[in-house]
Amino acid sequence: MASTASPRGFSMAHLSRRRFLELGAAAASASLGAGPLARRAAAQTPRPGGIVKQAWLSSPRTLDPALAIQGDEYMIMQNIFDNLVRIDEKLQPQPQLATRWTADDQGKTWTFSLRPGVKFHHGKPLTAQDVVFTVERILDPKTASPGRSVLGTIEKVEAVDAGTVRFRLGAPYADLPLNLGATFGRILPSDRADKIATEPSGTGPFRMAEYRPGDRTRMVKNPDYWDTGKPYLDELWQVNLPQAPAQIASLAGGDVQMIFEVAVPFIPSLQRNAGVSVVEVKSPSFQPVTMASNQKPFDDNRVRLAMKHAVDRDGIIKAVWQGHGVVGEDHPVPTVNPFYAPTTPKHAYDPAKAKQLLAEAGHPNGISVEIWTSNERVGLQELAVAVQQMAAPAGITLEVKTVPWSVFNSTVYKKKPLYVNNWFGRGTIDETLYAYFRTGGGWNEGDFSKPELDRILDDGRSTVDMEKRKKIYAQAQQFIHDEGHMVVPYHMNYVTAMRSNVKGYVVHPLRYCDFRWTYLEG
C-alpha cells in the first residue's frame, strides 16, 4: 500500500516579532512524550521488543556529530544522541533535552532550561556544561565542523547553572531553536572528548553495541532513557546493502524491515506487495549539478548559465523520477517553503542559447568536462547520465565518473570542478541558503563568493520581522538563480518502504530517522 503526505512549512514565517520571541515558551509547554509522533504511537498500543533493520546503500565514515555529512551518519547519531530541540515532521521546534526556551526583546539572548534527571549512556548526568562543550567545539575552527556556519551568530554560550544554558548572539537570530535541532546539534558529554568518534555516549534512546562500517551498525535499547517507556524496540540496525535489488529482495523476504530510500523503478513492485508499506512525502531535498566557481571553466558565470540552459528539468523529472518530484529554480528553496519566491526568467532548456553563452565566454567549440556521481544515492547516477545526454547538443561533452558515496565525499565533494550531489532539505531558510552560498559557509562548494549576496544573507539571518525577511530572501533566491554555482533541476519526493508490521514510524520530510516511537505489531 502507499500513502502521500505534504509537510507544512516553518510557521515562523507568519509570526509577528513579539510572537516569535514567545514561541519558545509556548512550544515547550507540552512534554516531548505528548508530541505528534508519540500520540500516534500511543493510540496504537505499542508492543515492546523486537529488532528493526534498516537497509542503506552507503556506509558511515564517522561517529562524530560535528563532522557528519552523510545521511547514514545522521541516522545513527539521531538515535544515540539527543538535541536541545527536536524538529518535528511539520518542521516545528519541539522540546527534547530543553524543556523550554525564551529570548530577550531584541532576540539576541536566548535561555534554555534543561530537562532534569537525564543521563548519558556512561552514567554522567546531563548539565549545562555539556551543552557549552558541544557548541564551543562546533564553533572552534580547529574542529573544522561544517556546522560552524549553521549555528548562526553565537558569540558566547554559558552555563548559568547546572540546568540552564544561555546563548549570547551578535545579532538577532530567528532560527536559533530550530538550528539547534539540526544534525550538528547532538549534545555530547564534556568528559569524553577523546572518545567521541570511537565510543559514542549520548542521552538518546539507543546505545552503540557494534560498529562495522561496510557491513552493519547495531544499536541496543537504552533502558535508562529519560522518556519513560521508550524506545519500544530492543535493537536497531543499520545494514549496508549497496545494491538496490538486494535491498528490495531483503525487504520482501523479511531479512530487513525497512529501506531508507526506494529507487523509483522499484516503487510499483513494492506497492503490489501486501506485506510492505510504501510511504512518500514531499521533501525539500535536492540533487544539484554543482559547478566549482573557483575552477575553470565555471569561474565564468556565462558557462554556469550555459549549464543551466543545457538541462531539461521536466524531462529529468519524468525520466529519472517518473513524476516523484517538482521542478527546481537553481536554488535550494522549494515551493513548499513559506520563504519561496518565484524567480525570473526561468532557465528553460535551450541548447542554442547555451551554445551562444559558451561562445561569449570564449568556448566557441564547446567544453569537455568530467561529471562525477555516485551509485549509492537514489537517482544520482541517472541524473548524471541524463545531464550528459541533454548537454551534448549544446556542445558540452561530459564524461560520467561513478564512485561509492564514501569515496565521493573524500575525493569529489568540494574538489572536482563538476559533479552531481545529494542534499537533504534543511529545517530553516537560513540553513537552506547561508551555509551553501555565504562566503566560507560550511556547505559552500567551490568557494562561491559574492559580497553582495553575503550582505543579503547576513541581513536575512539578523532580521526578526518576518515580512521583511521574506523580501530579503526573495532577493537572495533571485541572485542565486542568476549567478549561483548550482543547477537545481528538481526537488525530489522522499520515498521509503517498510514491512507492514512496522508501526509508529513517521516519515520525515528532512529524511530524519527517529526510532524512539517505532514498534513491531504482532
MARTITOR-196534 format. One record per atom (N, C-alpha, C, O): residue in one letter; x, y, z. Coordinates in steps of 0.1 Angstrom, whole numbers, plus 5000, padded with zeros to 4 digits. Each point is the difference from the previous one (the first is absolute). Example, Ala and Ser with C-alpha at 12.3 -4.5 7.8 and 13.67 -1.06 7.14 Angstrom:
a513249435078a499150125000a500950125000a501050005007s498650114986s500950115000s499250115008s500550115001
% end
This chain:
m500849885000m499250125000m500950125000m501250005003a498250124993a500850125000a499350125006a498749995000s502050105004s499450125005s500850124997s501249994998t498250135001t500850124996t499650115010t498850025003a502150055002a499850115009a500850134996a501049984993s498550135011s500750134997s500350075013s499050045007p502349994996p500350065013p499650154999p500150064990r499550005021r499850145001r501350075003r500849965007g499450164986g501250075002g500150065014g499150005008f502150054995f500350065013f499150135002f500150094993s499149905017s499050105002s500550135005s499350105001m502049915003m500550135004m499950104990m500050125002a499949844985a499950104989a498750085002a500050114994h499149855013h498750075002h499950075014h498950045003l502149955005l499950055013l500450155001l500850054993s498650025016s500450135004s501349995008s500449905004r500350224997r501350005008r499749955014r500849925005r498250145001r499749965014r499749855001r500449945010r498850014981r499649865000r501249914998r500149905006f500950154986f501249924998f500849995013f500549895003l499650215004l500750005013l499349925010l500749955010e498050034989e499349925010e499949854996e499549925007l501050054981l499749874994l500649895009l499449905003g501850125002g500749905008g499249955012g499849885002a499750225006a499249965012a498749924996a499749915006a499750144983a498749934996a500349864994a499349915004a501850084988a500349874995a500449905010a499849884999a500950175012a500549915010a499049975011a500349935009s498550124990s499149985011s499549865001s499549965010a500549974979a499649865000a501349915000a501050044995s498949845012s501149915001s500349944986s499149994992l502149965006l500349934988l499149874998l499649984989g500149955022g499249884998g498750034995g499349914995a500250215005a498750044995a500050054986a499050054995g502249944999g500250044986g499249924990g499449905004p500550154984p499149934990p500449864997p499249914998l502150065002l500549864997l499649915012l499549894998a500750175014a499749925012a498549975001a499649895003r499650214994r498549985001r499649904990r499149925003r501550084985r499549914990r500449855004r499249914998a502050085007a500549875005a499149955011a499649885001a500250215009a499249965012a498649954996a499549915006a499950164984a498749964996a499949864995a498949945000q502250004996q500049874994q500549895009q500249894997t500050155016t500449915011t501349934996t499949884996p501250185004p501349944996p500449885007p499749985012r500949934981r500549875006r501550015002r500750014990p499849985022p501550015002p500749874994p499449904999g501850124998g500949894995g500250004985g499450074993g501549845003g500249984986g501250084994g500650085007i499749884981i501250064993i499550064987i499349944993v501150185004v499850064987v501350034993v500950065006k499349884982k501150034992k499750084988k499149974992q501650145006q499750104989q501249994990q501250015004a498549964984a501049994989a500450134994a499250094997w502149935002w500650124994w500949964988w500749895001l499450194989l500949974989l501550035004l500949934995s499350175014s501350045003s500449975015s499149945007s502150094997s500549975013s500650125006s500550094994p499349935020p500550125007p501550015000p500749904999r499850225002r501550035001r500450035014r501149985004t498050095003t500350055013t498849995010t498949994996l501450015017l499050005010l500050145008l499350015010d501550084985d500150135006d498950094994d500150044988p498950015020p498950084994p500550134994p499450054991a501750005014a500550134995a500549994986a500250104993l500249785003l500649984987l499149924991l500549974989a498449995015a499149924992a499550084988a499550115001i500549824987i499450074988i499249904992i499550044989q500349845015q499349904993q498749955007q500050005012g499049974980g498849955006g500149885009g499349995010d501649924986d500149885008d500650035014d499749945010e501250164990e500550055013e499050075008e499949985012y499250104982y499050075007y499049905007y499650025011m500149874981m499149905006m500549945013m499349995010i502049974990i500649955012i500050105011i499649975012m500850154986m500250105010m498750055006m499950035011q499149974980q498750055005q499449905011q499250045008n501249844991n499549905010n500949975012n499549945010i501750104989i500949995011i500050135009i500250005012f499650114981f500150135007f498650075000f499149964992d500850145016d498850094999d500550154997d501250035002n497950054994n500350144999n499350085011n499249955007l501150184994l499250085009l498550014995l499149995007v500850024979v498750024994v499849894989v501049974993r497849985006r499749904989r499250074989r499150085003i501349904985i499250054989i499049904995i500449894996d498350145006d499049894997d499850004985d500650074992e498549845004e499749974986e499350124993e499950004988k499650105020k499550124994k500950115000k499750124998l501649855006l501150105000l499850105011l500350124999q499149835012q499850095012q500949965011q500349885001p500250215008p500949975011p499249945011p499050055004q501549845002q499449935011q501049985011q501249984997p498450015015p501049985011p500649864999p499449904996q501950095007q500749885001q500850005013q499549985011l501850054988l500850025013l499750135006l500250025012a499350074981a499550135006a498549995001a499349964991t500250085021t498550005002t499450134996t498850004998r501950115002r499550124996r501150104996r501249975004w498550134989w501050104996w499350144998w498950014996t501950095007t499550144999t501050094994t501249965000a498450154994a500950104995a499750135006a498950035004d502250064996d499750135004d499350084990d499849954989d499950185013d499250084991d500750024987d499350024989q502049985011q500750024987q500349874993q500450004988g499349895018g500349874993g501549974999g500449924992k500450145017k501449985000k500549915011k501249955000t498050035010t500449915012t498949905002t498850035002w501649844996w499149895002w500349925012w501249975002t497849995006t500349925012t499249874999t498850004997f501949885004f499449874999f500049935014f501150005006s497849954998s499949925013s500149854996s499349954992l501649985015l500349864997l499049915007l499650035011r500249864983r499149895006r500849945012r501149964998p498350035014p500749945011p500049854999p499249944994g501850005013g500149865001g500549924988g499849885000v500750194990v500549934988v501549965002v500850075006k499549814990k501449955001k500549954986k499249954992f502150075007f500649944988f500249855002f499849955011h500449984978h500149855000h501049955010h499949895006h501250194996h501149955010h499750055014h500849985009g498050084994g499650035013g500150145004g499550045011k501250044982k500250145004k498750084998k499349994990p500350095020p498850084999p500250114990p501050064999l497949974994l500150124990l500050135008l499150025009t501850074987t500050135006t500250114989t500349964989a499550165015a500250114990a501450004995a500350044988q500749915019q501450004996q500149914988q500950034991d498349865008d500149924988d499550074987d500649984990v498450115012v499650084989v501050104996v500350024988v500350045021v501150104998v501149934992v500550054990f500049835015f501049924994f499749974985f500850024991t498049935007t499549964986t500150124991t500549994989v498950125015v499950124991v501350064998v500450044988e500449985022e501450064999e500849914990e500850054993r499149825008r500749914992r499750024985r500950004991i497850025006i499650024986i500550144995i500450014989l499650095020l500450134996l501550024999l500550094994d500249825012d501550005000d500549974985d499749894995p501050204999p500549984986p500949874999p500049944990k500650025021k500949885000k499249884998k500549904995t498250105009t499149884998t499749984985t499849894996a500250224997a499750004985a498649944998a499849924991s499250125017s498749954999s499250084990s500050135001p499349814989p499250074991p498850085008p499450094994g500449865018g498950065008g500350145005g499250065006r502149984993r500450125005r499250124994r499650095007s500149904980s499350114994s498549985001s499250094997v500449795008v498549975001v499450065012v498850035001l502049985010l499550035013l499750155002l499550045011g500750044979g499650145001g501150095006g501249974999t498350135007t500950115005t500449985014t500050105008i500249784997i500349985014i501450065003i501049964994e499050135016e501350055005e500549945012e501249995003k497849965005k500449945013k498949915005k498850034998v501649855007v499049915006v500549985014v501249975002e497950045008e500549995014e499049925009e498850004997a501749935013a499249935009a499650105011a500850045008v497949994993v499550095011v500049925013v500550065010d499149824989d500149905011d499949874994d500049994988a499949905020a500149874994a498949974991a500149914991g498750155011g498949974991g499650114991g498949994994t501950115004t499750114991t501250044992t501150025005v498650004982v501150044991v499550134992v498950014996r502150085002r499650134994r500950024987r501249985001f498150064989f500750034987f500050164998f498950055000r502250014998r500150144997r500450014985r501049954996l498250124997l500250014985l500550144996l499850105008g500949914981g500550124995g498950094994g500250124998a498749814998a498950074994a498749925002a500249885003p498650174996p498849925001p500149894991p500450014988y499149875016y500049884991y498849925002y499849945011a499350074980a498749945001a500049855000a499149935006d501950014988d500049854998d500849925010d500149884999l500450185012l500849935009l499449875006l500749904999p498150105006p499449885006p500049884990p500449895003l499150144984l500049904990l501449954996l500249894998n500750215001n501449964996n500649915011n500949924997l498850105015l500549915011l499449864999l500549915007g498550084985g499449874998g500549934988g499649884997a501450184996a500549944987a501149905004a500349975011t500249974978t500949885001t501350035009t500549915006f500050214994f501250035007f499750025015f501050005008g497850024996g499650045013g499949885010g499450025011r501149864986r500049895010r500850045012r501250044999i498249955013i500850045012i500949895005i499649885002l501750155000l501049915003l500450025015l499850105005p500749795001p500550015014p501350075000p500949984992s499350115018s501250085001s501249935005s501150045000d498749845006d501149925006d500549894991d500849925005r498850084982r500549894991r500450054987r499749954989a501050165011a500450074987a500949914992a499950004987d500949915019d500949914992d499349884995d500649914993k498150075010k499349884996k498850024992k499249914997i500650214998i498850044993i499849914987i498949954998a502250034995a499949934987a500249855001a499949934991t500550025021t500349865002t499149935009t499649884998e499950195013e499149945009e498950105004e500050065011p499149974979p499050115002p499149975012p499549895001s500350215007s499149995011s499150125000s500450115002g498349864995g499150115000g498949995011g500149925009t498850154989t498949995009t498849944993t498949995005g501349964982g499049964992g499449865003g500449945010p498650024982p499249885004p500749874997p499649905005f501550104988f500849884997f501550025003f500550124999r500149775005r501550015003r500749924989r499549914994m501750135003m500849934990m500549875005m500549995012a499349904980a500449875004a501049944991a500949935004e499050104983e500949954990e500150094988e499050044995y502250005001y500250094989y501049944990y501249985003r498249974986r500849944990r499750064986r499249954993p501550165004p499750084988p500249904988p501049924999g498150104991g500049914989g499249875001g499749934991d499950055022d499149885003d498850045008d498950004994r501350045018r498850045008r500450085013r501250005004t497850075001t500250075013t498849955008t498850014996r501549945016r498949945008r499950095013r501050025007m497850024996m499750085012m499049935008m499149934995v501050085018v499149935010v499350105008v500450125002k498549845003k499150095008k500750065012k500749935007n499150194996n500550075012n499049985011n498950074999p501349845010p499049985010p499750115010p499050005007d501950104993d499950115009d499650134993d500350115005y499149884983y499750114992y499050095008y499149955007w501150184992w499250095008w498550014997w499250035008d500549934979d498650004996d499449865003d500249914992t499350085020t499649875006t499249914990t499050054994g501549835005g499349904991g500550004986g499749904993k501150205003k500650004987k501549965001k500650025011p499949934979p499449964987p499349865002p500249945010y499050034980y499349875001y500849884995y499949895005l501050144985l500849894994l501149965009l500650095008d499849784992d501249965007d501350034993d501050045006e498949964980e501250034993e499650074987e498949984994l502150105001l499850074988l501349994992l501150025005w498849934982w501149974992w500050094988w499050034994q502250025002q500250064986q500849904993q501149965003v498349994986v500749894992v500450064986v499250064993n502149925004n500550054987n499849894989n500649905000l498550144991l499749924988l500150094988l499150074996p502149934997p500350104990p499349984987p500250084990q499049825008q499349984988q498550005002q499449935009a499850164984a498650015002a499249874998a499149985008p501249944982p499349874999p500149915013p499149935004a502150075002a500249935012a499250055011a499549925008q500350214993q499250065010q498549964998q499349975010i500350044978i498649964997i499749865004i499049975006a501949944990a499849855003a500149985015a499249925006s501750155001s500149985015s498750055007s499649945010l499850184985l498850055006l498849904997l499249975009a500749994979a498949904996a500149875008a499049945003g502250025000g500249875007g500050025015g500149905007g499950224998g500050035014g501350005007g500150005012d501049994980d501350015006d500450135006d500750025010v498750094984v500050135005v498650055001v499149954993q500650145017q498750055002q499750144993q498950044998m502250024998m499850134993m501150034990m501149945001i498650144989i501050054991i500050155001i498950075000f502249995002f500150155002f499350074989f499250095002e501349884986e499450074988e499849904988e500949924998v498050094996v499649904989v500350074987v499650114997a501249824995a500250044986a498750004992a499249905002v500650204990v498750014993v499649884992v498849965001p502149974992p499549884992p499449895009p499249924995f501150085018f499549895008f498750045008f499449915007i500250214992i498850045007i498749924996i499449955009p500350034979p498849934996p500049855006p498949965004s502249974995s500049865005s499850005015s499349915005l501350185002l499850005014l498650045004l499549955010q499950144982q498650045003q499149884998q498950005007r501449914985r499249884998r500249895010r499249905001n501850125008n500349905010n499250035012n500150105007a499049814997a499150025011a500750015013a499550055010g501749894991g500850015013g500850125001g500850015010v499150084981v500950125000v499250134999v499050004993s501450105015s499450134999s501050104993s501250005004v498450064986v500850114993v499450135004v498850034999v502150065006v499650135005v500750114992v501249994999e498150114996e500650114993e499650135006e498850025002v502250075000v499650135005v500850114991v501049974994k498450145005k500650114993k501250045008k500050005013s501150044981s501250035007s500850114994s499950024988p500850065020p500950104994p501349954995p500950084996s499349795004s501349944995s500250044986s499150014992f502250005004f500350034986f501349944996f500949965009q499350024978q501249944995q500650104989q499650004989p501350095015p500550104991p501149954991p500849915004v499450154984v501249994993v500950115005v499750124997t501349855009t500950105007t501250034992t500749924995m499550215003m501150064992m500950085009m499650095006a501749874994a500950075009a500450134994a500750014990s498850105016s500250134995s501550055002s500350114995n500549815012n501450045001n500949924990n501250005001q498149924990q500849934990q499550024986q498850024999k502049994992k499650014986k499349884995k500449895004p498650124987p499550124994p498950075008p499450094995f500349855017f498850055007f500250125008f499150055008d502150014991d500250135007d499450114992d499950125005d499649854983d499350104991d498549975001d499549894997n499750215008n498649985002n499349964987n498949945000r501650104988r499449974988r500049854997r499149944994v502050005011v500149854999v499049935009v499349914997r500650155015r499049955010r498650014994r499149915002l500650214992l498750024994l499749904988l498949954998a502250034995a499949904989a499649865005a499149944994m501450025017m499749875006m498550005005m499349914998k500350215007k498650015004k499049994989k498949955001h501550094987h499149994988h500249874993h499449984990a501649945014a500249874994a499349885007a500349894996v498950145013v499349905008v498550014998v499450115003d499949794994d498649994998d499449955013d499949885003r499650215005r499549975014r498849904999r500049905007d499050144985d498849924999d500449864995d499449905004g501550094986g500449884994g500749915011g499849885000i501050185008i500749925011i499049945010i500149895004i498950205000i499049955010i499249884994i499749915007k500050104980k499349894994k500849884998k499649885003a501750134992a500849894997a500749945012a500049875002v500550215007v500749955012v499149975012v500249905007w498950194995w499149995012w498649964998w499249995009q500449994978q498749964996q498950085007q499049945005g501250194996g499150095006g500050025015g499250075005h501849865002h500150015014h500950125004h500949985008g498750144987g500850125004g499450124993g499049994993v501550125010v499650134994v501250084995v501149985005v498650104985v501150084994v500750095009v499350075008g502049944992g500750105008g500450124992g499950004987e500650105019e500350134994e501450045002e500350125001d500649785000d501450035001d500450075013d501050075001h498249905010h500350035013h499349905009h499149934995p501350055018p499549895008p498650025006p499649915007v499850204991v498750035007v498849944991v499850054989p499549865017p498949934992p498750095002p499950085008t499249894983t498750075001t499249985012t499250095004v501149805004v499249985012v500650085012v499450015010n501750054988n500650095010n499350135000n499950064990p499749995022p499350135001p500850124995p499550114998f501849875001f500950114996f500349994985f500750094994y498749824999y500249984986y499550134992y498950055004a501949994986a499650114992a500349974985a501149954998p498050064993p500249974986p501250084994p500150125004t500749824988t501150074993t499750014986t499349924994t501350195000t499850024985t501350054994t500850075007p499449904980p499249914992p500449865003p501149975005k498149934993k500349865002k501149964991k500150044989h500749865015h501149954992h499449884992h500149895004a499350144985a499449904991a501149924993a501150054998y498549834999y501049924992y500150064986y499150004992d502150045005d500350084988d501449974996d500950095003p499449804990p501449974996p500650114991p501250035001a498050044991a500650114991a500550115009a501050064997k498249985013k500450115009k501249965008k500950085002a499249795002a501249955007a501250014991a501150055005k498849924983k501150014990k500550154999k501150025000q497950064999q500350154999q500850055012q500950074999l498649895013l500750045012l501449955001l500950075004l499349804992l501349955000l500950074990l501250035003a498350014985a500850074991a500450145005a501150044999e497950025008e500350135006e501149995011e500850105003a499349785003a500949985011a501449954994a500949975008g499250034979g501349964994g500149854997g501149954998h497749985001h500049864997h499149974988h499049945001p501450114987p499249994988p499849854996p499149974993n501949955011n499949854996n499449925012n500149885000g499450185010g499449935011g501149975011g501150054999i498549875010i500949965011i499949855002i498949944998s502150005008s500149865003s500449995015s501050055004v498149885004v500350005014v499549865006v499149944994e501650015016e499549895007e498850045010e500150115006i498949814995i498950025010i500049885009i499849894996w500450145017w500249895010w498649975007w499250105001t500649785002t498849965007t500249885009t501249955001s497850005005s500149885008s498849904998s498950054996n501449835005n498949904998n499449965013n499249905001e501150175010e499549975013e499050105006e499850015012r499650074979r498950095003r499049994989r500350014988v498549975016v498949974990v499950124991v499950125004g500149854983g499850104989g501350074996g499950074990l501249925017l501150094998l500849964987l500350084992q499949795006q500749954988q499150034987q500550044990e498249945012e499150024989e499950154996e499950034988l500250065022l500150144997l501250044992l499950074990a501349875014a501250044992a499949954986a500450074991v499049815007v499949964986v499050084992v500250034988a498750015019a499050094993a500650134996a499850054989v501050015020v500650134997v501049984989v500150094991q500649805009q501049984989q499350004987q500550064990q498449875009q499349994987q499350144996q500150034988m499450045022m499350124997m501050114996m499750094992a501549915014a500950114998a500849984987a500550104994a499549785000a500849984988a499650094988a500950064993p497849965004p499650094989p500550155002p500050074991a500349965022a500550145002a501550014999a500650105002g500149794994g501450004998g500749975013g501250035002i498149925008i500649965013i500249855000i499049935001t502250034999t500449855000t500349965014t501050055006l498249865000l500249965014l500449855000l499449924994e501650055014e500449865003e499649975014e500550065009v498649844992v499449975013v501049915008v500549904995k499850145017k500949925009k499249965013k499550095006t500549794997t499249955011t500849945011t500949914997v498950135016v500749945011v499149975012v498950065000p501549865009p499249985012p499850135008p500850094998w498249925010w499750135007w501150045010w500350125000s500349795007s501150045009s501250054992s500750105004v499649854984v501050054992v499750134994v500850094999f497949934997f499550124995f500250125010f500550104997n499249875016n500150115010n501550035003n500350115005s500649794993s501450035003s500850054988s501050075002t498649904986t500850044988t499350094990t500750054992v498049965009v499250074990v499450135006v500250114994y499149875017y499350115006y501050125004y501049985007k498750144988k500850125002k501449994993k500950085003k499349824988k501349994994k499950004984k500850064994k498349865001k499950004985k499250124995k499250065007p501149974980p499350124994p498549984997p499350105000l500349774998l498649984996l499649875006l500649894997y498350115010y499449875005y498650025004y499550115002v499749784999v498750015005v500049955015v500749915003n498550165005n500149975014n498649975006n499050024992n500949945020n498849955006n499950085013n500849985009w498150104993w499850085012w498649975006w499050014993f501049965020f498850015007f499550145001f500850094999g497949935003g499650145003g500450045014g500549925008r499450214995r500450065012r498750065007r499150034994g501049985019g498850045008g499750155001g498950035004t502150054992t499850145000t500450074987t500849944992i498750175005i500450084988i501450045001i500750004990d499850035022d501450045001d500949894997d501050024992e498849865013e500949894997e499849954986e501049954994t497850075000t499849974986t500950084990t500449954990l499950175014l500850094991l501350045005l501050004993y499150045020y501350065005y501149904999y501150044995a498749845010a501149905000a500549974986a501249964998y498050054992y500349964986y500650114992y500849984992f498850155011f500350114991f500850115006f500550094993r499549925021r500850105006r501549974999r500449885001t500450224997t501449985000t500549935012t499750045011g501049844988g500449935011g499049915007g500349945010g498550054984g498949915006g500449865000g500849954991g498749985019g500449865002g499749904988g500749914998w498250124995w499649924988w500550074987w499649954989n501150165012n500350074988n501049924991n501149975005e498650004983e500849924991e500650084990e499450094994g501949905004g500750074990g500350145003g500350094992d499749945022d500450145005d499150114993d500650104996f498249875002f499150104994f499950125009f499849995012s500550134983s500150125008s499550124992s500650044990k498450035016k499550124994k499650095011k499149985008p501750134994p499850095011p498550065001p499550015011e499950014977e498650055000e499149905006e499150035008l501149844989l499149905005l500349985015l499149975008d502250044996d500349995014d499350105008d499449975011r500550154984r499250115008r498549965001r499450025010i500149934979i498649965000i499749895010i499150015008l501849894992l499849895010l500250045014l499449955009d501650144993d500250055014d498850075005d499649995011d499850094980d498850085004d498949905003d499250025009g500649884983g498949905002g500149935013g499049985007r502249984997r500149925013r499950095012r499749965011s500550184988s499950085011s498750095001s499850085009t499349894981t498750075000t499049925007t499849884996v499450185013v499049935007v498650014994v499349914999d500450214995d498750024993d499949914989d500850004990m498249915010m499949894990m499650054986m500549944991e498850175008e499750054986e501250064994e500349984988k500550085020k501350064995k500949884996k500750014990r499349895019r500949884997r499649944986r500949964992k497850035006k499649944987k500550084988k500349944990k499650195011k500550084989k501549994998k500549994989i500250005022i501549985000i500349874993i500949994991y498449905013y500449874995y499549994985y500549914993a498550175003a499650004986a501250054992a500249954989q500450165016q501250054993q501149904999q500749984990a499549945021a501049905000a499849894990a500949964992q497850005007q499749894990q500250054986q500549934992q499150205005q500250054986q501550014997q500549964989f500350085021f501550024998f500649864997f500849984990i498849925018i500649864998i499549944987i500849944993h498050095003h499449954988h500950064988h500249934990d500150195011d500850074989d501449975000d500649984989e500150015022e501449995001e500649875007e501249985000g497949955007g500549895008g500749894993g500049994988h500649925020h500949904995h499349864999h500749904999m498050105002m499249885000m498950004989m499450114998v500549784995v498849984992v499149915010v500449895003v498550165001v499149935008v498849964992v499050084999p501049804994p499049974991p498649965006p499050014994y501149945019y498849955006y500249995015y501150005006h497749995001h500049955014h499249874999h498949994996m501749905009m499449874999m499349965012m500450045012n498549904986n499249945012n500949905007n500949944994y498850045019y500749895007y499149885001y498850015005v501749884989v499249875000v500849905008v501149974997t498249975013t500649905008t499149885001t498850014996a501749885009a499149885000a500349925013a501250005005m497849935000m500249925012m499049895000m499050004993r501349905015r499149895002r498750055006r500150095008s498849854989s498750065004s499849995016s499250075005n501649855001n499949995015n500950105007n500050005012v500750084981v500750115006v499150125002v499450054991k500449995022k499150105003k500650115008k501149985006g498350144995g500450115009g501250084994g500550095006y499949874981y501150074994y499450104990y499349974990v501050165012v499450114991v501150044991v501150045005v498749964982v501050044991v500150155000v499150084999h502249975002h500350145002h500450064987h500849944992p498750185004p500450074988p501550034998p500550014989l500150005023l501550035000l500849865000l501250015001r498049884998r500649874999r500749965014r500949915000y498750155010y500549965014y499449865003y498949974996c501949965011c499649865004c499949995015c501049965006d497950065000d499850005014d499249875004d498849994996f501849925011f499349875003f499549995014f499749895004r500350215004r499649995014r498549955001r499749945010w499550104981w498649965000w499649884992w498949964999t502149984994t499849894991t499849875008t500749975009y498449954986y499849865006y499549914989y499650044989l500449835015l499649894991l498649955004l499849975012e499350024979e498749955003e499949854998e500549954991g498949985019g499849864999g501249925002g500049884999
% end
